[in-house]
Amino acid sequence: MIRVSFLVTAFWAVTLAVSAQQINAPKELIQTYTSQYKGERFPDGRPRVSDDLVKRLKTISLEEAWGVLRSEGYTNQFEAGWMRINAGQVLAGRVLTAQYMPARPDMENTIKEKGKAENRKGAPNSWPIDQLNENDVYVADGYGKLVDGTLIGDNLGNSIYAKSKTGVVFDGSVRDLEGLEAIQGFTGFVRGFDPSFIKDMLMTGINYPIRIGRATVLPGDLILGKTEGVIFIPAHLAEKVITSSEWIALQDDFGHQMLREGKYTPGEIDMKWSAAIIQTFRDWLKKHPDKVKMTPDQLEERIKKL
């Protein structure tokens, strides 16, 4: 125990020493928190889940994704109770996090000096935007502040969309709602709207783990935002969540059509499928190739388990 404690203490001592010199979380820290992900990464260390999976993510339901995550032991990945920017649009992408705290002069001066040393431009609330890539989503813990807690207006909103082609999730507020809603394709989940400017808030770090309501969020997570709320998917589970959700949707689409047509009874569809139903399902899939997003091998593997 003494040896383990020493190693843990030493690790955090090094981490704090490094992070004291930069706004962005150290690459090593990001890789440590997301060590179960084995795929491609951005230069900053964030997992880079493929654009294809991000695209496919948009078509699955929150309930399907939630069910897979819960079966894997991830029970704190969903948050609801949002106000929407351009409601009705789906938000999907890779998370870039930002942490905000109530301002205090000594910390604010230090943060601004760090930013100056790193050649960052503008106010600190614009710094996370400079790091966005296409299909990234700017996710910020603004500790629920509404008045004087407006993390962006329509100027920054335009910059966010130009870089990411997605939107935002803010546990805080925004201003210039009309201007933000005029950005075609932009969408957001926020706690509220207010005409005030951001004030007495401090952006303390980018790409650190953050809390969004009841959810714990890591940089590189996938995010899916729909009418019900937002769900955060660990990068290492992205493919499993998406393919499993697509499989459930295929079974549901087939089952619903069979029930509408009266070909099978609810009892037959809801229980383990017979050989006849499985063959009908295979025939149905051949007639609806547009519904199948997974590879033929992935599809066949799941059919064999029916």
Secondary structure as GFF3:
##gff-version 3
##sequence-region A 1 306
A	DSSP	alpha_helix	2	19	.	.	.	ID=ss1
A	DSSP	alpha_helix	27	33	.	.	.	ID=ss2
A	DSSP	alpha_helix	51	57	.	.	.	ID=ss3
A	DSSP	alpha_helix	62	71	.	.	.	ID=ss4
A	DSSP	beta_strand	78	79	.	.	.	ID=ss5
A	DSSP	beta_strand	83	85	.	.	.	ID=ss6
A	DSSP	beta_strand	91	102	.	.	.	ID=ss7
A	DSSP	alpha_helix	105	117	.	.	.	ID=ss8
A	DSSP	three_ten_helix	124	126	.	.	.	ID=ss9
A	DSSP	alpha_helix	127	130	.	.	.	ID=ss10
A	DSSP	beta_strand	136	150	.	.	.	ID=ss11
A	DSSP	alpha_helix	154	164	.	.	.	ID=ss12
A	DSSP	beta_strand	167	174	.	.	.	ID=ss13
A	DSSP	alpha_helix	177	181	.	.	.	ID=ss14
A	DSSP	beta_strand	187	193	.	.	.	ID=ss15
A	DSSP	beta_strand	201	206	.	.	.	ID=ss16
A	DSSP	beta_strand	210	212	.	.	.	ID=ss17
A	DSSP	beta_strand	215	217	.	.	.	ID=ss18
A	DSSP	beta_strand	222	226	.	.	.	ID=ss19
A	DSSP	beta_strand	229	233	.	.	.	ID=ss20
A	DSSP	three_ten_helix	235	237	.	.	.	ID=ss21
A	DSSP	alpha_helix	238	261	.	.	.	ID=ss22
A	DSSP	alpha_helix	266	270	.	.	.	ID=ss23
A	DSSP	alpha_helix	275	287	.	.	.	ID=ss24
A	DSSP	three_ten_helix	289	291	.	.	.	ID=ss25
A	DSSP	alpha_helix	296	303	.	.	.	ID=ss26
###
